Amino acid sequence: MKKYYRVIIPPIAKESLREIFEYIKTDSPSAAIKVQKKLIEVAKSLKNLPERFSKEHFLSEKKGNYRSVVQWHYKIIYKVSENEVTIIRFMHTSKDPKGIEKIE
């Protein structure tokens, strides 16, 4: 039997996605919509087999099953628990990766 996880996108993750959207929108509103839709689609896809993506290297010292997936130049960082996947942050891959260590 296939296991499905509940995907949660808390306010802080929604805010990080909104910031990406607003940044892209200044150059191309249509591209901003496309990127936002795709990132949400990828996040929601984590309801199936969320552990198929690699562990998040910069959160390896933290307790928990932290993972990430990259779509274009954007990283979705998330935590897998028994029945849930919590999106921690959406971020551009050019951001200082050391900042990931300060998450949560």
Secondary structure, 3 states (H helix, E strand, C coil): CCCECEEECCHHHHHHHHHHHHHHHCCCHHHHHHHHHHHHHHHHHCCECHHHCCECHHHCCCCCEEEEEEECCEEEEEEECCCEEEEEEEEECCCCHHHHHHCC
